[in-house]
Amino acid sequence: MTSTIVAIRGPARPLPKGDARGRVNLRGMSRDELGAWLQRELEMKRFRGDQVFAWLHARRVADVEAMTDVSARDRARIDALGSLERLSVDAIARAADGTRKLKLRTADGQAIESVLIPNDDRGLTLCVSSQAGCCLTCAFCATASLGFRRNLATWEIVDQVYQAQDLLEQEASAEGEEWPRRVTNLVFMGMGEPLANYNQVRRAVEILTHDRGAAIAGRRITISSAGLVPAIERFGREGLGHEVGLAISLNATTDEVRDRIMPINTRWKIAELLAAVDRVPLKRRRRVTFEYVLLADVNDSDDDVRRLAQLVGRMRCQINVIPFNPHPHAPFRRPSQRRIDRFMALCRERGLRTFIRTPRGDDIAAACGQLALEGPTADAGRPS
Protein backbone atom coordinates (compact mmCIF):
# COMPACT_ATOMS: atom_id res chain seq x y z
CA MET A 1 0.00 0.00 0.00
CA THR A 2 1.40 3.39 -0.93
CA SER A 3 1.30 6.26 1.53
CA THR A 4 -0.33 9.55 0.67
CA ILE A 5 1.84 12.64 0.75
CA VAL A 6 0.06 15.80 1.84
CA ALA A 7 1.38 19.28 1.26
CA ILE A 8 1.17 20.42 4.87
CA ARG A 9 4.32 22.30 5.68
CA GLY A 10 6.14 21.91 8.94
CA PRO A 11 7.37 21.52 11.50
CA ALA A 12 6.43 24.93 12.83
CA ARG A 13 8.94 27.19 14.46
CA PRO A 14 8.15 27.32 18.18
CA LEU A 15 6.05 30.15 19.51
CA PRO A 16 8.04 32.87 21.30
CA LYS A 17 8.06 32.11 25.04
CA GLY A 18 8.32 35.72 26.12
CA ASP A 19 9.70 39.14 25.33
CA ALA A 20 13.37 40.14 25.50
CA ARG A 21 13.18 39.98 29.31
CA GLY A 22 11.47 36.60 29.25
CA ARG A 23 8.11 38.01 30.39
CA VAL A 24 4.88 36.31 29.37
CA ASN A 25 2.50 38.42 27.27
CA LEU A 26 -0.58 39.14 29.34
CA ARG A 27 -2.74 39.82 26.28
CA GLY A 28 -2.56 36.15 25.35
CA MET A 29 -4.33 34.87 28.47
CA SER A 30 -8.05 34.33 28.86
CA ARG A 31 -9.71 36.01 31.84
CA ASP A 32 -9.57 32.79 33.88
CA GLU A 33 -5.95 32.14 32.90
CA LEU A 34 -4.96 35.69 33.81
CA GLY A 35 -6.68 35.49 37.19
CA ALA A 36 -4.99 32.16 37.94
CA TRP A 37 -1.59 33.52 36.83
CA LEU A 38 -1.83 36.59 39.07
CA GLN A 39 -2.87 34.41 41.97
CA ARG A 40 -0.16 31.80 41.39
CA GLU A 41 2.79 33.97 40.40
CA LEU A 42 2.10 37.14 42.37
CA GLU A 43 -0.23 35.91 45.15
CA MET A 44 -2.84 38.51 44.19
CA LYS A 45 -6.54 38.19 44.86
CA ARG A 46 -8.31 36.51 41.98
CA PHE A 47 -10.59 39.53 41.35
CA ARG A 48 -7.52 41.42 40.18
CA GLY A 49 -7.70 39.29 37.05
CA ASP A 50 -10.95 40.99 36.05
CA GLN A 51 -9.43 44.43 36.57
CA VAL A 52 -6.27 43.71 34.62
CA PHE A 53 -8.19 41.91 31.86
CA ALA A 54 -10.40 44.96 31.34
CA TRP A 55 -7.38 47.27 31.17
CA LEU A 56 -5.77 45.03 28.56
CA HIS A 57 -8.76 44.27 26.34
CA ALA A 58 -11.42 46.95 26.87
CA ARG A 59 -9.07 49.92 27.22
CA ARG A 60 -6.05 48.45 25.37
CA VAL A 61 -3.55 50.21 27.61
CA ALA A 62 0.06 50.32 26.44
CA ASP A 63 1.66 50.25 29.89
CA VAL A 64 0.99 48.67 33.27
CA GLU A 65 1.30 52.13 34.85
CA ALA A 66 -2.02 53.07 33.23
CA MET A 67 -3.86 50.56 35.47
CA THR A 68 -4.83 53.18 38.03
CA ASP A 69 -7.05 50.96 40.20
CA VAL A 70 -4.12 48.57 40.78
CA SER A 71 -1.66 49.59 43.52
CA ALA A 72 1.79 50.87 42.54
CA ARG A 73 3.35 47.87 44.30
CA ASP A 74 1.20 45.41 42.36
CA ARG A 75 1.81 47.24 39.08
CA ALA A 76 5.56 46.88 39.62
CA ARG A 77 5.18 43.17 40.35
CA ILE A 78 3.03 42.64 37.25
CA ASP A 79 5.53 44.53 35.09
CA ALA A 80 8.39 42.38 36.39
CA LEU A 81 6.84 39.16 35.08
CA GLY A 82 4.26 40.23 32.50
CA SER A 83 4.64 41.96 29.15
CA LEU A 84 2.20 44.20 27.28
CA GLU A 85 4.25 43.97 24.08
CA ARG A 86 2.34 44.61 20.86
CA LEU A 87 2.84 44.07 17.16
CA SER A 88 4.57 46.87 15.30
CA VAL A 89 2.98 48.57 12.30
CA ASP A 90 5.21 48.51 9.23
CA ALA A 91 2.73 50.21 6.89
CA ILE A 92 -0.92 50.82 6.13
CA ALA A 93 -2.17 50.61 2.55
CA ARG A 94 -5.46 52.19 1.56
CA ALA A 95 -7.64 51.04 -1.32
CA ALA A 96 -10.01 53.14 -3.38
CA ASP A 97 -13.02 51.33 -1.85
CA GLY A 98 -12.00 52.19 1.72
CA THR A 99 -10.34 48.87 2.51
CA ARG A 100 -7.13 49.13 4.53
CA LYS A 101 -4.36 46.57 4.69
CA LEU A 102 -2.27 46.58 7.85
CA LYS A 103 1.25 45.29 7.41
CA LEU A 104 2.33 44.19 10.87
CA ARG A 105 5.50 42.71 12.32
CA THR A 106 6.09 40.42 15.29
CA ALA A 107 8.87 40.85 17.82
CA ASP A 108 10.92 38.10 16.14
CA GLY A 109 10.61 39.77 12.74
CA GLN A 110 7.75 37.81 11.16
CA ALA A 111 5.61 39.88 8.78
CA ILE A 112 1.85 39.38 8.68
CA GLU A 113 -1.12 41.18 7.17
CA SER A 114 -4.69 41.82 8.21
CA VAL A 115 -7.37 43.56 6.16
CA LEU A 116 -9.96 46.06 7.42
CA ILE A 117 -13.09 46.06 5.25
CA PRO A 118 -15.92 48.61 5.54
CA ASN A 119 -19.41 47.17 6.00
CA ASP A 120 -22.64 48.72 4.78
CA ASP A 121 -23.31 50.07 8.27
CA ARG A 122 -20.81 51.86 10.53
CA GLY A 123 -19.06 48.67 11.53
CA LEU A 124 -16.07 47.04 9.83
CA THR A 125 -14.92 43.49 9.21
CA LEU A 126 -11.34 42.52 9.99
CA CYS A 127 -9.76 39.64 8.08
CA VAL A 128 -7.37 38.12 10.63
CA SER A 129 -4.21 36.07 10.08
CA SER A 130 -3.47 33.01 12.21
CA GLN A 131 -0.02 32.03 10.88
CA ALA A 132 3.03 33.75 9.49
CA GLY A 133 2.90 32.34 5.98
CA CYS A 134 0.80 29.21 5.61
CA CYS A 135 1.26 25.51 6.29
CA LEU A 136 -0.84 24.58 3.23
CA THR A 137 -0.11 24.85 -0.48
CA CYS A 138 -3.35 25.85 -2.19
CA ALA A 139 -2.41 26.61 -5.79
CA PHE A 140 -4.60 29.70 -6.18
CA CYS A 141 -3.55 31.46 -2.95
CA ALA A 142 -0.72 33.99 -2.91
CA THR A 143 0.11 33.31 0.75
CA ALA A 144 1.31 29.83 -0.23
CA SER A 145 4.27 31.50 -1.99
CA LEU A 146 5.60 32.67 1.38
CA GLY A 147 6.16 29.23 2.83
CA PHE A 148 5.42 28.51 6.48
CA ARG A 149 7.21 30.44 9.19
CA ARG A 150 5.27 29.69 12.37
CA ASN A 151 1.92 29.78 14.11
CA LEU A 152 0.94 33.07 15.68
CA ALA A 153 0.66 33.33 19.44
CA THR A 154 -2.72 34.14 20.94
CA TRP A 155 -1.75 37.72 21.73
CA GLU A 156 -0.49 38.23 18.16
CA ILE A 157 -3.92 37.22 16.83
CA VAL A 158 -5.75 39.39 19.37
CA ASP A 159 -3.52 42.39 18.76
CA GLN A 160 -4.39 42.48 15.06
CA VAL A 161 -7.90 43.45 16.15
CA TYR A 162 -6.59 46.07 18.56
CA GLN A 163 -4.22 47.55 15.97
CA ALA A 164 -7.16 47.92 13.59
CA GLN A 165 -9.29 49.55 16.29
CA ASP A 166 -6.44 51.90 17.19
CA LEU A 167 -6.23 52.92 13.54
CA LEU A 168 -9.96 53.68 13.42
CA GLU A 169 -9.74 55.79 16.56
CA GLN A 170 -6.77 57.73 15.21
CA GLU A 171 -8.57 58.34 11.92
CA ALA A 172 -11.67 59.55 13.76
CA SER A 173 -9.57 61.90 15.89
CA ALA A 174 -7.80 63.30 12.83
CA GLU A 175 -11.15 63.94 11.16
CA GLY A 176 -12.72 65.51 14.26
CA GLU A 177 -15.25 62.72 14.76
CA GLU A 178 -16.39 62.09 18.31
CA TRP A 179 -17.34 58.43 17.84
CA PRO A 180 -14.95 56.22 15.88
CA ARG A 181 -16.20 53.31 13.79
CA ARG A 182 -15.58 49.89 15.31
CA VAL A 183 -14.44 46.44 14.28
CA THR A 184 -17.70 44.50 14.58
CA ASN A 185 -17.00 41.37 12.52
CA LEU A 186 -14.02 39.03 12.37
CA VAL A 187 -13.18 36.48 9.68
CA PHE A 188 -10.23 34.17 10.23
CA MET A 189 -9.44 34.11 6.52
CA GLY A 190 -6.13 35.96 6.40
CA MET A 191 -2.72 34.34 6.24
CA GLY A 192 -2.59 30.74 7.38
CA GLU A 193 -4.90 27.81 8.13
CA PRO A 194 -6.71 28.77 11.36
CA LEU A 195 -7.53 25.22 12.41
CA ALA A 196 -3.86 24.24 12.12
CA ASN A 197 -3.32 26.73 14.96
CA TYR A 198 -6.40 25.58 16.81
CA ASN A 199 -5.47 26.27 20.44
CA GLN A 200 -4.31 29.82 19.83
CA VAL A 201 -7.30 30.67 17.63
CA ARG A 202 -9.70 29.15 20.17
CA ARG A 203 -8.22 31.20 22.99
CA ALA A 204 -8.21 34.37 20.87
CA VAL A 205 -11.94 33.90 20.22
CA GLU A 206 -12.56 33.47 23.95
CA ILE A 207 -10.67 36.69 24.70
CA LEU A 208 -12.22 38.77 21.92
CA THR A 209 -15.81 37.78 22.72
CA HIS A 210 -15.54 38.39 26.47
CA ASP A 211 -17.89 41.10 27.70
CA ARG A 212 -15.11 42.69 29.78
CA GLY A 213 -12.94 43.07 26.72
CA ALA A 214 -13.57 43.72 23.04
CA ALA A 215 -17.02 42.12 23.42
CA ILE A 216 -17.33 41.11 19.76
CA ALA A 217 -20.39 38.91 19.31
CA GLY A 218 -19.59 35.30 18.49
CA ARG A 219 -22.27 35.31 15.79
CA ARG A 220 -20.13 37.92 13.99
CA ILE A 221 -17.02 35.73 13.92
CA THR A 222 -16.25 33.13 11.23
CA ILE A 223 -13.37 30.66 11.18
CA SER A 224 -12.36 29.30 7.78
CA SER A 225 -10.63 26.03 6.99
CA ALA A 226 -9.22 24.47 3.85
CA GLY A 227 -10.40 21.08 5.09
CA LEU A 228 -8.33 19.95 8.09
CA VAL A 229 -10.73 17.15 8.99
CA PRO A 230 -9.44 16.20 12.49
CA ALA A 231 -9.55 19.85 13.54
CA ILE A 232 -13.05 20.28 12.07
CA GLU A 233 -14.12 17.28 14.13
CA ARG A 234 -12.60 18.90 17.21
CA PHE A 235 -14.38 22.16 16.32
CA GLY A 236 -17.66 20.25 16.44
CA ARG A 237 -16.80 18.17 19.49
CA GLU A 238 -15.89 21.23 21.58
CA GLY A 239 -19.04 23.12 20.60
CA LEU A 240 -17.42 25.97 18.67
CA GLY A 241 -20.21 25.74 16.13
CA HIS A 242 -22.53 27.11 18.81
CA GLU A 243 -20.25 30.12 19.30
CA VAL A 244 -18.84 31.14 15.91
CA GLY A 245 -19.38 30.43 12.22
CA LEU A 246 -17.55 27.81 10.17
CA ALA A 247 -16.49 28.36 6.58
CA ILE A 248 -14.99 25.65 4.38
CA SER A 249 -12.85 26.48 1.37
CA LEU A 250 -14.25 23.89 -1.05
CA ASN A 251 -13.37 25.24 -4.51
CA ALA A 252 -13.96 22.04 -6.50
CA THR A 253 -16.61 19.41 -7.13
CA THR A 254 -14.35 16.48 -7.96
CA ASP A 255 -11.41 14.99 -6.09
CA GLU A 256 -9.31 15.15 -9.25
CA VAL A 257 -9.60 18.94 -9.48
CA ARG A 258 -9.38 19.52 -5.73
CA ASP A 259 -6.26 17.35 -5.46
CA ARG A 260 -4.64 19.66 -8.00
CA ILE A 261 -5.63 23.03 -6.61
CA MET A 262 -5.80 22.08 -2.90
CA PRO A 263 -3.30 19.32 -2.12
CA ILE A 264 -4.80 18.83 1.35
CA ASN A 265 -7.47 16.90 -0.56
CA THR A 266 -4.97 14.11 -1.21
CA ARG A 267 -5.32 13.29 2.49
CA TRP A 268 -8.98 14.03 3.16
CA LYS A 269 -11.20 13.62 0.13
CA ILE A 270 -14.31 15.70 -0.50
CA ALA A 271 -16.67 13.01 0.83
CA GLU A 272 -14.75 12.71 4.10
CA LEU A 273 -14.54 16.47 4.47
CA LEU A 274 -18.27 16.99 3.92
CA ALA A 275 -19.11 14.16 6.30
CA ALA A 276 -17.04 15.86 9.02
CA VAL A 277 -18.70 19.21 8.34
CA ASP A 278 -22.15 17.59 8.42
CA ARG A 279 -21.45 16.31 11.94
CA VAL A 280 -20.64 19.76 13.34
CA PRO A 281 -23.52 20.86 15.58
CA LEU A 282 -24.56 24.39 14.66
CA LYS A 283 -26.44 27.04 16.54
CA ARG A 284 -30.01 27.35 15.34
CA ARG A 285 -30.29 29.59 12.27
CA ARG A 286 -26.54 29.30 11.64
CA ARG A 287 -25.36 27.90 8.31
CA VAL A 288 -22.03 26.49 7.22
CA THR A 289 -20.44 28.63 4.53
CA PHE A 290 -18.74 26.99 1.58
CA GLU A 291 -16.26 29.25 -0.16
CA TYR A 292 -15.86 28.58 -3.85
CA VAL A 293 -13.07 30.41 -5.69
CA LEU A 294 -14.15 30.48 -9.32
CA LEU A 295 -11.29 29.63 -11.69
CA ALA A 296 -11.77 29.93 -15.45
CA ASP A 297 -11.96 26.54 -17.20
CA VAL A 298 -11.09 24.73 -13.96
CA ASN A 299 -14.18 24.64 -11.74
CA ASP A 300 -16.73 26.95 -13.38
CA SER A 301 -18.63 24.65 -15.75
CA ASP A 302 -22.34 23.80 -15.83
CA ASP A 303 -21.38 20.29 -14.71
CA ASP A 304 -19.63 21.80 -11.68
CA VAL A 305 -22.90 23.44 -10.68
CA ARG A 306 -24.72 20.13 -11.02
CA ARG A 307 -22.12 18.32 -8.89
CA LEU A 308 -22.04 21.14 -6.34
CA ALA A 309 -25.78 20.81 -5.83
CA GLN A 310 -25.39 17.07 -5.37
CA LEU A 311 -22.62 17.56 -2.80
CA VAL A 312 -24.05 20.27 -0.55
CA GLY A 313 -27.65 20.84 -1.66
CA ARG A 314 -29.08 18.91 1.29
CA MET A 315 -26.93 20.71 3.88
CA ARG A 316 -27.86 23.80 5.88
CA CYS A 317 -25.36 26.00 4.12
CA GLN A 318 -24.66 28.96 1.93
CA ILE A 319 -22.10 29.27 -0.86
CA ASN A 320 -19.89 32.30 -1.27
CA VAL A 321 -18.68 32.42 -4.87
CA ILE A 322 -15.39 34.29 -5.14
CA PRO A 323 -14.26 35.09 -8.69
CA PHE A 324 -10.50 34.54 -8.71
CA ASN A 325 -8.51 37.63 -7.72
CA PRO A 326 -5.44 37.51 -10.01
CA HIS A 327 -1.91 37.71 -8.61
CA PRO A 328 1.51 36.76 -10.00
CA HIS A 329 1.89 33.61 -7.88
CA ALA A 330 -0.79 31.54 -9.62
CA PRO A 331 -1.46 30.63 -13.28
CA PHE A 332 -5.26 30.87 -13.08
CA ARG A 333 -7.66 33.36 -14.65
CA ARG A 334 -10.86 34.94 -13.47
CA PRO A 335 -13.86 33.73 -15.52
CA SER A 336 -15.62 36.22 -17.77
CA GLN A 337 -18.51 38.14 -16.26
CA ARG A 338 -20.87 36.19 -18.50
CA ARG A 339 -19.54 32.91 -17.15
CA ILE A 340 -19.76 34.16 -13.54
CA ASP A 341 -23.36 35.28 -14.08
CA ARG A 342 -24.31 31.92 -15.59
CA PHE A 343 -22.66 29.99 -12.74
CA MET A 344 -24.59 32.04 -10.19
CA ALA A 345 -27.86 31.72 -12.07
CA LEU A 346 -27.55 27.93 -12.38
CA CYS A 347 -26.71 27.61 -8.67
CA ARG A 348 -29.84 29.52 -7.74
CA GLU A 349 -31.96 27.52 -10.19
CA ARG A 350 -30.89 24.42 -8.29
CA GLY A 351 -31.96 25.95 -5.00
CA LEU A 352 -28.51 26.72 -3.66
CA ARG A 353 -28.28 29.71 -1.32
CA THR A 354 -25.53 31.47 -3.23
CA PHE A 355 -23.84 34.86 -2.88
CA ILE A 356 -21.08 36.50 -4.85
CA ARG A 357 -18.14 38.04 -3.04
CA THR A 358 -17.22 41.36 -4.63
CA PRO A 359 -13.44 41.92 -4.55
CA ARG A 360 -12.47 44.40 -1.85
CA GLY A 361 -9.06 46.04 -1.83
CA ASP A 362 -7.74 44.30 -4.93
CA ASP A 363 -5.90 47.49 -5.95
CA ILE A 364 -3.66 47.06 -2.88
CA ALA A 365 -3.40 43.23 -3.11
CA ALA A 366 -5.76 42.88 -0.15
CA ALA A 367 -8.55 40.86 -1.78
CA CYS A 368 -9.26 37.23 -0.96
CA GLY A 369 -6.28 35.04 -1.86
CA GLN A 370 -3.90 37.95 -2.52
CA LEU A 371 -2.11 38.30 0.83
CA ALA A 372 1.59 37.83 0.11
CA LEU A 373 3.18 40.89 1.76
CA GLU A 374 2.97 42.78 -1.51
CA GLY A 375 1.02 45.66 -2.99
CA PRO A 376 1.26 49.45 -2.96
CA THR A 377 1.69 51.22 0.34
CA ALA A 378 -0.18 54.44 0.90
CA ASP A 379 1.67 55.39 4.06
CA ALA A 380 4.04 53.90 6.56
CA GLY A 381 3.39 53.44 10.24
CA ARG A 382 0.50 55.00 12.10
CA PRO A 383 -1.42 58.04 10.94
CA SER A 384 -0.37 61.27 12.54
Secondary structure, DSSP 8 states (H G I E B T S, - for coil): ------------B----SSTT--EEGGGS-HHHHHHHHHHHH---TTHHHHHHHHHHTS--SSGGG-TTS-HHHHHHHHHHEE----EEEEEEE-TTS-EEEEEE-TTS-EEEEEEEE-SSS-EEEE---EEE-SS--TT-GGGGG-EEEE--HHHHHHHHHHHHHHHHHHHHHTT-SS---EEEEEE-SSS-GGGGHHHHHHHHHHHH-TTTT---GGGEEEEES--HHHHHHHHHTTGGGTSEEEEE---SSHHHHHHH-GGGGTS-HHHHHHHHHTS---TT--EEEEEEE-TTTS-SHHHHHHHHHHHTTSSEEEEEEE----TT-------HHHHHHHHHHHHHTT--EEE----SGGGT-STT--SS-S--SEESS--
